[in-house]
Amino acid sequence: MDLDFAPENLKFRDEVRAFIAEAFDDDMRAKLAQSKNGYLDKEAQVRWLKRLGAKGWIAPDWPVEYGGTGWSQAQKYVFEMEMALAGAPSTSNMGLQMCAPVIMAFGTPEQKSQHLPKILATDVWWCQGYSEPGAGSDLASLSLKAERDGDHYVLNGSKIWTTYAQWADWMFCLVRTSNEPVRQMGISFLLLDMRTPGVTIRPIPTLDGPADGDQEVNQVFFEDVRVPVANRVGEEGKGWTYAKYLLQFERGSAYAPGLSHQLAKLKKIASLERSDLGGAMIEDPAFRRKLAELEIKVEAINAAELRVFAGRNAGEAMGATSSMLKLEGSQAQQAVTELALEAVGIYAAPFVEDTWAELRGKTNVTRAGPDYAAPIAPTYFNYRKTSIYAGSNEIQHNIIAKMILGV
Ligand SMILES: Cc1cc2nc3c(=O)[nH]c(=O)nc-3n(C[C@H](O)[C@H](O)[C@H](O)COP(=O)(O)OP(=O)(O)OC[C@H]3O[C@@H](n4cnc5c(N)ncnc54)[C@H](O)[C@@H]3O)c2cc1C
């Protein structure tokens, strides 16, 4: 296993650091410091993506002929690591990371020229329409009906948990075009303009606070929604194949650098907060023990991720390792939010409405605690999602059992 970065990669690392120092502006930093879910609002996400685009760094995983960077695996790793270590904005860019690879691999020339340049320029926002009520882990049971009517499909049904559907111009979605004995065979992959008549988006309020325009998830309803057949990617009934192809791009990136950034933030907070023993929270023996356990876990995840990186560089397949890392990485993310909750103590207690009241124009309610405490409880609640989306913990355990233990 060769973990050393070559001198040219260290030079590249300095270039990435210089970019972050300039592009990750004070407004983004201030917004992220108050974010409940680690994301910026739409305007700031687009601003960040356009800065990456102007630098030519927006699509490291795309082939060069479509606008990719042509980076080596080592450069991609350095880039990702530096971004996460600096706490730079993560983006929910499903067009770039998930839909575009499918269009490139299976789309028509018209679909490629219509969508890929706009995705690269961040001129459109995409959402992912896979899950339905009753079809999540068991995705093949999806039932959103698409009936053929001339050169259109007519859609009826709903999608659920659709991240930022309220911001989206387009959705890539899986629909049922026929009922086959093998359920996977009646599924097709469609590109859908969200402004088509009959599409209704309903916010889903979550535990991290009221849904008032910046909600993360939605249910999307389709009532006689007409989608041109020309918007189908690939063959009718082959959507499952394309969906499986796409899911490989949904795999999480390296967890350890982001976790290190979160731990550094947590330590800062714990050095400012006081424990019941009178001293700083970070001096509290019980808290220190938990913090040390978590730091050791993050070190172990880092070592495992570097091993995977070295293996990928040498052409090895990921196998069950990606499930193992998703499992450990998402559990560690949740553990950081739990310790942060402990560190701020009672300041995690106020209602979210009160914590953000001042920002929403209510002048008679002031924050109970320091600004850094405000997003701690909402983030703790929000991060329950990490063990559900992109394959729940139980599903990852099943994959590991099947691939490693052969059960
Ligand atoms: C914040 C968030 C954002 C999301 N964004 C999107 C999005 O943009 N687009 C989209 O399409 N979807 C999205 N999802 C949906 C996500 O993919 C599903 O929530 C996930 O696949 C789980 O499906 P489910 O919610 O239907 O739960 P279910 O599949 O019903 O699972 C319920 C419970 O049963 C367990 N379980 C299920 N099957 C098994 C099994 N075989 N063995 C053992 N245990 C099992 C699960 O682990 C879980 O604990 C999002 C979800 C969240 C939380």
The ligand as a Tripos MOL2 file, in Angstrom:
@<TRIPOS>MOLECULE
LIG
   53    58     1     0     0
SMALL
NO_CHARGES

@<TRIPOS>ATOM
      1 C1        -32.9030   13.2070    4.2020 C.3       1 LIG1
      2 C2        -33.2840   12.2460    3.1290 C.ar      1 LIG1
      3 C3        -33.1840   12.6360    1.8080 C.ar      1 LIG1
      4 C4        -33.5710   11.7590    0.7850 C.ar      1 LIG1
      5 N1        -33.5250   12.2000   -0.5180 N.ar      1 LIG1
      6 C5        -34.0050   11.4190   -1.5050 C.ar      1 LIG1
      7 C6        -34.0820   11.9080   -2.8350 C.ar      1 LIG1
      8 O1        -33.6830   13.0340   -3.1380 O.2       1 LIG1
      9 N2        -34.6220   11.1100   -3.7810 N.ar      1 LIG1
     10 C7        -35.0650    9.8530   -3.4980 C.ar      1 LIG1
     11 O2        -35.5120    9.1620   -4.4150 O.2       1 LIG1
     12 N3        -35.0200    9.3550   -2.2300 N.ar      1 LIG1
     13 C8        -34.5090   10.1070   -1.2290 C.ar      1 LIG1
     14 N4        -34.4760    9.6350    0.0750 N.ar      1 LIG1
     15 C9        -35.0920    8.3410    0.3700 C.3       1 LIG1
     16 C10       -34.1410    7.2460    0.7860 C.3       1 LIG1
     17 O3        -33.4870    6.7040   -0.3270 O.3       1 LIG1
     18 C11       -35.0050    6.1900    1.5300 C.3       1 LIG1
     19 O4        -35.4480    6.8000    2.7340 O.3       1 LIG1
     20 C12       -34.2340    4.9440    1.8400 C.3       1 LIG1
     21 O5        -33.9900    4.2230    0.6770 O.3       1 LIG1
     22 C13       -35.0240    4.0470    2.8330 C.3       1 LIG1
     23 O6        -36.3000    3.7990    2.3340 O.3       1 LIG1
     24 P1        -37.6260    4.0640    3.2090 P.3       1 LIG1
     25 O7        -37.5400    5.4280    3.7870 O.co2     1 LIG1
     26 O8        -38.7960    3.7180    2.3590 O.co2     1 LIG1
     27 O9        -37.5150    3.0340    4.4180 O.3       1 LIG1
     28 P2        -37.8210    1.4390    4.3360 P.3       1 LIG1
     29 O10       -37.1410    0.8480    3.1390 O.co2     1 LIG1
     30 O11       -39.2880    1.2460    4.4730 O.co2     1 LIG1
     31 O12       -37.0940    0.9640    5.6420 O.3       1 LIG1
     32 C14       -37.6670    1.0960    6.9640 C.3       1 LIG1
     33 C15       -36.7640    0.3550    7.9400 C.3       1 LIG1
     34 O13       -36.7150   -1.0420    7.5910 O.3       1 LIG1
     35 C16       -35.3640   -1.4510    7.3860 C.3       1 LIG1
     36 N5        -35.2850   -2.4220    6.2750 N.ar      1 LIG1
     37 C17       -35.8300   -2.2770    5.0500 C.ar      1 LIG1
     38 N6        -35.5400   -3.3660    4.2720 N.ar      1 LIG1
     39 C18       -34.7780   -4.1960    5.0480 C.ar      1 LIG1
     40 C19       -34.1530   -5.4630    4.8230 C.ar      1 LIG1
     41 N7        -34.2360   -6.0880    3.6470 N.pl3     1 LIG1
     42 N8        -33.4510   -6.0230    5.8420 N.ar      1 LIG1
     43 C20       -33.3440   -5.3860    7.0470 C.ar      1 LIG1
     44 N9        -33.9270   -4.1890    7.3240 N.ar      1 LIG1
     45 C21       -34.6200   -3.5920    6.3360 C.ar      1 LIG1
     46 C22       -34.6190   -0.1910    7.0230 C.3       1 LIG1
     47 O14       -33.2480   -0.2830    7.3040 O.3       1 LIG1
     48 C23       -35.3140    0.8430    7.8930 C.3       1 LIG1
     49 O15       -34.7920    0.8330    9.2020 O.3       1 LIG1
     50 C24       -34.0450   10.4710    1.0990 C.ar      1 LIG1
     51 C25       -34.1300   10.0680    2.4510 C.ar      1 LIG1
     52 C26       -33.7470   10.9380    3.4550 C.ar      1 LIG1
     53 C27       -33.8590   10.4750    4.8890 C.3       1 LIG1
@<TRIPOS>BOND
     1     1     2 1
     2     2     3 ar
     3     2    52 ar
     4     3     4 ar
     5     4     5 ar
     6     4    50 ar
     7     5     6 ar
     8     6     7 ar
     9     6    13 1
    10     7     8 2
    11     7     9 ar
    12     9    10 ar
    13    10    11 2
    14    10    12 ar
    15    12    13 ar
    16    13    14 ar
    17    14    15 1
    18    14    50 ar
    19    15    16 1
    20    16    17 1
    21    16    18 1
    22    18    19 1
    23    18    20 1
    24    20    21 1
    25    20    22 1
    26    22    23 1
    27    23    24 1
    28    24    25 2
    29    24    26 1
    30    24    27 1
    31    27    28 1
    32    28    29 2
    33    28    30 1
    34    28    31 1
    35    31    32 1
    36    32    33 1
    37    33    34 1
    38    33    48 1
    39    34    35 1
    40    35    36 1
    41    35    46 1
    42    36    37 ar
    43    36    45 ar
    44    37    38 ar
    45    38    39 ar
    46    39    40 ar
    47    39    45 ar
    48    40    41 1
    49    40    42 ar
    50    42    43 ar
    51    43    44 ar
    52    44    45 ar
    53    46    47 1
    54    46    48 1
    55    48    49 1
    56    50    51 ar
    57    51    52 ar
    58    52    53 1
@<TRIPOS>SUBSTRUCTURE
     1 LIG1         1 GROUP 0 **** ****
